[in-house]
Amino acid sequence: MPWEHSESKHDIEILQLPPEKHIVLLPSGQEVFEEVKTILFLLKESKSSLNNRDLIRAKSNYEKIGKIYNFLSPNEKKAIYPRIFVLSAEIDKEEVVPLIRECMEALRIRHKDTATRIYQKIQQIYSRMPQKYKKKIYEKMQPYVYLFNMNNSKQYR
C-alpha cells in the first residue's frame, strides 16, 4: 500500500500518505478536527522554513501551532506533542548557533558587556533544549564560561 500506518499509544492513529498528505483518524475512524490538520500543515511548513534558513517564519508558525494546540482534546495533544517538541528543539538549535558565534566574536574583540548580554540569551534557550543539544553547546561554550564570572559552570552540563 502507498501509505505507512503508525498506531499511537495515545488512541489516535496517524496515517502518512506520500509526502504532502496527512490524515488523522480517531479510533472510531472519524477524522479529527481541522485544528490537527492545520498543525500538521504548519509543522511541515516550519520544517521547510528551517531547511531554507527562514527562522522568523518557522518561529511564527510555531507560535500559531501553540495557539491552536490549546484547543485540542487531551488525546490529540498527546499524539501531536512529540512532533511539536521536535520542531521546538530544531528552532532553538537554529537560534542558538549564531548567538554562540556572536558571543565568541564579542569576546574576541573584548566587548564583555555585549558578550554577557548574548550569553544570557544563550542561557535562556539552553534551559529548554534537549540533552543532546545541550552537550554540544556546553562543549562550545565551556572554555568561555569563566569569562562571565560564573561561580559554578556545571549548570551547563
Steps between C-alpha positions, in 0.01 A plus 500: 500500500621854430468616861672429823289432807619571850277448799542738789489388861273795556190367318552695181623354176705707261502385141778649295436502130767597253675813614242775505186317610429428865175352627437478871239253619343427836466132598139512378629589154376857516724779384612736770430868507648741252739625771715185480522526124603863535770409752633226272512748213678761715750239622584416140525867407725565799733215407520637148570848639783367716646315200499834317655680801182704555498501879250786525236311302565177691459682832184671376353163405603356836312779679191428288531131587510589870178697474320223311639230731303647791174404327587132449358216703736329746541199266578722204754693710674179604521379141629823348726626782811296404503664158461845652783429746733403216415822317565703815841338544593562137399866524701542819802338336478731199466798731784417737774420246537857369477633856796285599698639206402857593595443862841361409560788261404754768746336737769496232472877455469547878139622513418327825167682552375394160627146552327484839168613351527237225607236751183567701291437186690176445424395860127555449493286187734242651266438794223364277711296257527119487810350659666409168508867400602614847811284480610663174440849637686418818799379301509824298438737790689329782838660423336844521277457806768621740495838325146561621600478869295185546552341838377164382535410132339161567162655415594429139522127536 
